[in-house]
């Protein structure tokens, strides 16, 4: 669900520079609204980048393009996106 929350935020805002305290509300498959601490989750993913599995890195990389330097990523529209 955190990936869905990140995708929803990205599609609405055009970036993933999510404030640490941001809570994203999404509607699940069961039509229930859920609140995700997206800012904290994104921050945690960034801090654990070196230990993520290749599958998780792929999921997180779908909305960004990196130039090879740590923390220097851009999403496809050109704005900086740390994750």
VENVEN-V933171 format. One line per field, one symbol per residue. psi: psi as a letter, one per 40 degrees, with the letter a starting at -180 (. if undefined). burial: + if it has 16 or more other ideal C-beta (glycine too) atoms within 10 Angstrom, else -. Layout:
# VENVEN-V933171
psi=???
burial=???
This chain:
# VENVEN-V933171
psi=dddddddddddddeifghidehhhhihideehhihhgddddddddddedeeiidddddddedfihieehhegiiideeiihe.
burial=-+--++++++----++-+---+-+-+---------++++++++-+-------------++--++--------+-+-----+++
